[in-house]
Amino acid sequence: MRTFKNDRFLRALARKPVDRTPVWMMRQAGRYLPEYRASRAKAGDFMSLCRNAELCCEVTLQPLDRYPGLDTAILFSDILTIPDAMGLGLRFVEGEGPVFDRPLRDAASIAALPIPDPEGELRYVMDAVRTIRNALGDRCPLIGFAGSPWTLATYMVEGKGGQEFARIKRMRFEAPELLRQLLDKLVQATTLYLDAQACAGADALMVFDTWGGVLDHAGYRQFSLEPMQRIVNALKARHPQIPVMLFTKNGGQQLEAMAATGCDALGLDWTTDLGEARARVGSKVALQGNLDPLCLLGTPEVIRAEVATVLASYGPGPGHIFNLGHGITPEVNPDHAGAMIEAVVQLSPRYHQVV
Ligand code: CP3
């Protein structure tokens, strides 16, 4: 296992004592930063940036250089690299988000989906992990990540993100066996992908289940959690020392079941009370979150007060990783993100006094 000058994040994941609460931000390398926009302009577009290991490394380090309080790096990439490598034709349309040219619309195209080789079609991601790991040295850990099978399936079947989910839900009720076949392929692809990221130098792995919260209760267990469970099992068998984090947006009702997967931490969005979550599952897992990202549109004073509320809701002792409840948005003033990080640095030590 690697050792780091700053190991707060890994210590908190293991629920070991820390001097203060570690902090990072989902989407910390992104459009709210002018230096990110400059690197993206150099690359041409977002996917070209993802395919360039040197530029991926550059943008991964940008938030760490700007905010000395940040405690971990996260690979710069995207969850949609797997469906892209499966041949669906990913494009990012300005103002519309991700779009697939060839969404999955029939059984034959699901049966024909290839499982991408992480060191083949997805080698550019592993090259980025290796380049970043090398550049970070012993400064801090690096998080690798993937999308959950359910979340990838929603994008692949809908063709884009975030509307009614009518197509994928129709499949869930009308052709559950077909959905299961798709999820099985995504479990295989995602397991290989995360395993390869661990081998390439990721120190922790996170699964983003952005759309698990749109399922009904039983559907979540079957179609979102069960595939993630298989991924956790496989990763724990191959890399027992690497912490695995699960984040289901709007998954606050499912925390006990998520914690029972054997993962190390749960990411929480802002709709769940951290203190209540800790009472429910805090003896099993670390908890990450959960400031509303739009809080960063408020003044630095408001941000500081809201950070204080999040820290107080978790309360004293280890096992909390401060984060936003979802990704930081492009309109945020970078100084406001800095105010949030500084507030964690200043206000959290009192929750970690050794007695
Ligand atoms: O946290 C980080 O700094 C690591 C980078 C990261 C990105 N995407 C970079 C990115 C991570 C962890 C992701 C995960 C991701 N991608 C998720 C799961 C987390 C979540 O937000 O729920 C999802 C659903 C995606 C799919 C995706 N990719 C969307 C919805 C978008 C936004 C499209 C838009 O135009 O707003 C992307 C693009 C994307 N991924 C950007 C970044 C920095 C912005 C692209 C750009 O520079 O134009």
Residues whose N, C-alpha, C, O or C-beta is under 5 A from the ligand:
A	BS01	CP3	M25 M26 R27 Q28 A29 G30 R31 F46 I74 L75 F76 S77 D78 I79 G97 P98 F208 T210 G327
